[in-house]
Amino acid sequence: MSQAPTESHSRIVIVGAGFGGLTAAKRLANTPLDVTVVDQNNYHLFQPLLYQVATASLSPADIASPIRGILRNVDNIRVILAKVSGVDLPRREVLADGRRIPFDDLIIATGAENACVGNDWAHFLPGPKTIDDATYIRRRILIAFELAETEPDADERRRLLNFVVVGGGPTGVELAGSIAELANRALASNFRVIDPRSARIVLVEAAPRLLTTFDPSLSETARRSLGQLGVEVRLRTGVTECDSSGVSIGSERIESRTIIWAAGVKATPAAEWLGAEHDHAGRVMVEPDLSVPGHPNIFVIGDAALMLGANGKPMPGDAGVAKQQGKYVAKLLIARSKSKTFRPFRYRDLGSIAAIGHKSAIVQMHRLKLTGVLGWLVWSVAHIYYLIGFRNRTIVAMNWVWNYLTLQRGTRLITGVTGSRIEDMAKCVLSRAAAKTDGAALPYAATATLEQSSRQAPQSVHVDGRIDQAGDPAKR
Ligand SMILES: Cc1cc2nc3c(=O)[nH]c(=O)nc-3n(C[C@H](O)[C@H](O)[C@H](O)COP(=O)(O)OP(=O)(O)OC[C@H]3O[C@@H](n4cnc5c(N)ncnc54)[C@H](O)[C@@H]3O)c2cc1C
């Protein structure tokens, strides 16, 4: 049982308004407790549909909702737009953009970020984690087709029409299937010189099967369905080398201008802020009531937390876990405010789903397994149900019906870069890498690769490490 502290616990600060933080905030709405929600963005993001923004099916605004708008009718909650950089434990204050925000109870729900292995080339591998990531990937994919249309050199044309997705979890599977449909259907008749259907989409996975958290029979269904969409699936294969013109997987070289990372995430730095024990993916080890050991008034939930499930394995990094944990901590704090004790957290597994293209999905709910169109219907209803806001639900549902009937993609916009030359593409990669290093000088290898992003075959940037995704609990 969670203890019921005797001191006053009225000021609750929630850092992060993602699935976990927002659920906690909604549960604490209209209580006598004084709640502050701090997020670095002014919107709540529905990450499960980011891959559809990256592949031109949906617009960013369709899958994001302003946090202030969601909480507009709740008098006991205020919202602060700020990036948290630490916690002053002795003074019980959150440090955010030069501010100090005092708390009695703190809920950290800052989620995860892309975990590219710490090599220079990690800068070049975008993964769909934020809206900026997704629109950047969309730009890269669409530009590749545009450049291929006017490219005289056959080798470079081939390079532009090859797409490599690294990581065979739900995100990688969904991305690869969606890129294949974009090439084979939505773009098929839109070009005059190239045939977009000749695009090659390769999905690379280090484990012996795709979707390792699903039943092996569903992994096999997913592999077959991707094959029917034209995706080449490479299993038991890690990326050993990567540069701006392709990847090496073992002894095989795949020339490609578009390589996308979907092979794992690591927790945001909550463990550093708290000086707390954590696993290799940075997740804070928490007590059965989700509090941090030694700090009964500080809770870490969602992707930032590590809690073992009934099977002794870490609970999955998914929206269902984050929402249940958010609800639990809110209820615990309400109970504590009434000097009551509360039971430990119990996770209820609602199952897993993954889409393969625009009309097929696999669903696993305990012993129930669904595939094909039936699976896709369950997938669609679940996503519409969990999306926030009537507007977004309606627009996404209408978009899907339109995509289903016409095979078209409504948001094929190249934004953020003007011009059509490969140098412009290189520039947009450079600005991204520079932003990631906060303006600091780029590592030599990264600069070298950018300078070589031209029609000549670039110099290879060798890496020492191998990306081994097998068995990574933080992988999505
Ligand atoms: C591409 C993709 C597809 C996915 N698909 C699925 C799926 O199909 N089904 C499923 O169940 N799960 C899916 N997930 C996983 C799911 O989205 C996460 O498990 C879930 O979002 C975790 O919730 P959270 O509350 O821990 O963190 P998040 O929802 O990530 O929220 C974290 C919040 O904290 C804020 N934040 C972070 N750092 C700071 C800081 N320093 N200061 C202030 N604010 C900060 C962020 O802006 C964000 O709003 C997917 C994830 C990705 C990336």
The ligand as a Tripos MOL2 file, in Angstrom:
@<TRIPOS>MOLECULE
LIG
   53    58     1     0     0
SMALL
NO_CHARGES

@<TRIPOS>ATOM
      1 C1          5.9590    6.5220  -34.2590 C.3       1 LIG1
      2 C2          5.3470    5.9630  -33.0010 C.ar      1 LIG1
      3 C3          4.2710    5.1020  -33.1020 C.ar      1 LIG1
      4 C4          3.6730    4.5870  -31.9630 C.ar      1 LIG1
      5 N1          2.5860    3.7600  -32.0810 N.ar      1 LIG1
      6 C5          1.9650    3.3110  -30.9820 C.ar      1 LIG1
      7 C6          0.7910    2.4980  -31.0890 C.ar      1 LIG1
      8 O1          0.3310    2.1800  -32.1920 O.2       1 LIG1
      9 N2          0.1870    2.0910  -29.9440 N.ar      1 LIG1
     10 C7          0.6720    2.4330  -28.6970 C.ar      1 LIG1
     11 O2          0.0720    2.0580  -27.6860 O.2       1 LIG1
     12 N3          1.7850    3.1760  -28.5760 N.ar      1 LIG1
     13 C8          2.4350    3.6290  -29.6730 C.ar      1 LIG1
     14 N4          3.5710    4.3990  -29.5510 N.ar      1 LIG1
     15 C9          4.1420    4.6200  -28.2140 C.3       1 LIG1
     16 C10         3.3870    5.6860  -27.4620 C.3       1 LIG1
     17 O3          3.2100    6.8270  -28.2680 O.3       1 LIG1
     18 C11         4.1560    6.0170  -26.2090 C.3       1 LIG1
     19 O4          4.3380    4.8430  -25.4650 O.3       1 LIG1
     20 C12         3.4270    7.0400  -25.3830 C.3       1 LIG1
     21 O5          3.3370    8.2500  -26.0880 O.3       1 LIG1
     22 C13         4.1220    7.2510  -24.0470 C.3       1 LIG1
     23 O6          3.4140    8.2060  -23.3320 O.3       1 LIG1
     24 P1          4.1620    9.1740  -22.3250 P.3       1 LIG1
     25 O7          3.1020    9.9710  -21.6400 O.co2     1 LIG1
     26 O8          5.1270    8.4190  -21.5010 O.co2     1 LIG1
     27 O9          5.0470   10.1250  -23.2460 O.3       1 LIG1
     28 P2          4.6310   11.0100  -24.4930 P.3       1 LIG1
     29 O10         3.2750   10.6960  -24.9800 O.co2     1 LIG1
     30 O11         5.7600   10.8960  -25.4420 O.co2     1 LIG1
     31 O12         4.5880   12.4800  -23.9090 O.3       1 LIG1
     32 C14         5.7300   13.1130  -23.4080 C.3       1 LIG1
     33 C15         5.4180   14.5950  -23.2890 C.3       1 LIG1
     34 O13         6.4480   15.1990  -22.5360 O.3       1 LIG1
     35 C16         6.8700   16.3860  -23.1610 C.3       1 LIG1
     36 N5          8.2740   16.6090  -22.7930 N.ar      1 LIG1
     37 C17         9.3220   15.7940  -23.0570 C.ar      1 LIG1
     38 N6         10.4440   16.3140  -22.5400 N.ar      1 LIG1
     39 C18        10.0950   17.4780  -21.9360 C.ar      1 LIG1
     40 C19        10.8180   18.4740  -21.2350 C.ar      1 LIG1
     41 N7         12.1390   18.3850  -21.0290 N.pl3     1 LIG1
     42 N8         10.1440   19.5490  -20.7720 N.ar      1 LIG1
     43 C20         8.8030   19.6680  -20.9770 C.ar      1 LIG1
     44 N9          8.0760   18.7460  -21.6320 N.ar      1 LIG1
     45 C21         8.7070   17.6670  -22.0980 C.ar      1 LIG1
     46 C22         6.6730   16.1210  -24.6410 C.3       1 LIG1
     47 O14         6.5550   17.3290  -25.3710 O.3       1 LIG1
     48 C23         5.3840   15.2980  -24.6300 C.3       1 LIG1
     49 O15         4.2430   16.1030  -24.7160 O.3       1 LIG1
     50 C24         4.1880    4.9360  -30.6850 C.ar      1 LIG1
     51 C25         5.2740    5.7920  -30.5850 C.ar      1 LIG1
     52 C26         5.8520    6.3110  -31.7230 C.ar      1 LIG1
     53 C27         7.0180    7.2600  -31.6230 C.3       1 LIG1
@<TRIPOS>BOND
     1     1     2 1
     2     2     3 ar
     3     2    52 ar
     4     3     4 ar
     5     4     5 ar
     6     4    50 ar
     7     5     6 ar
     8     6     7 ar
     9     6    13 1
    10     7     8 2
    11     7     9 ar
    12     9    10 ar
    13    10    11 2
    14    10    12 ar
    15    12    13 ar
    16    13    14 ar
    17    14    15 1
    18    14    50 ar
    19    15    16 1
    20    16    17 1
    21    16    18 1
    22    18    19 1
    23    18    20 1
    24    20    21 1
    25    20    22 1
    26    22    23 1
    27    23    24 1
    28    24    25 2
    29    24    26 1
    30    24    27 1
    31    27    28 1
    32    28    29 2
    33    28    30 1
    34    28    31 1
    35    31    32 1
    36    32    33 1
    37    33    34 1
    38    33    48 1
    39    34    35 1
    40    35    36 1
    41    35    46 1
    42    36    37 ar
    43    36    45 ar
    44    37    38 ar
    45    38    39 ar
    46    39    40 ar
    47    39    45 ar
    48    40    41 1
    49    40    42 ar
    50    42    43 ar
    51    43    44 ar
    52    44    45 ar
    53    46    47 1
    54    46    48 1
    55    48    49 1
    56    50    51 ar
    57    51    52 ar
    58    52    53 1
@<TRIPOS>SUBSTRUCTURE
     1 LIG1         1 GROUP 0 **** ****
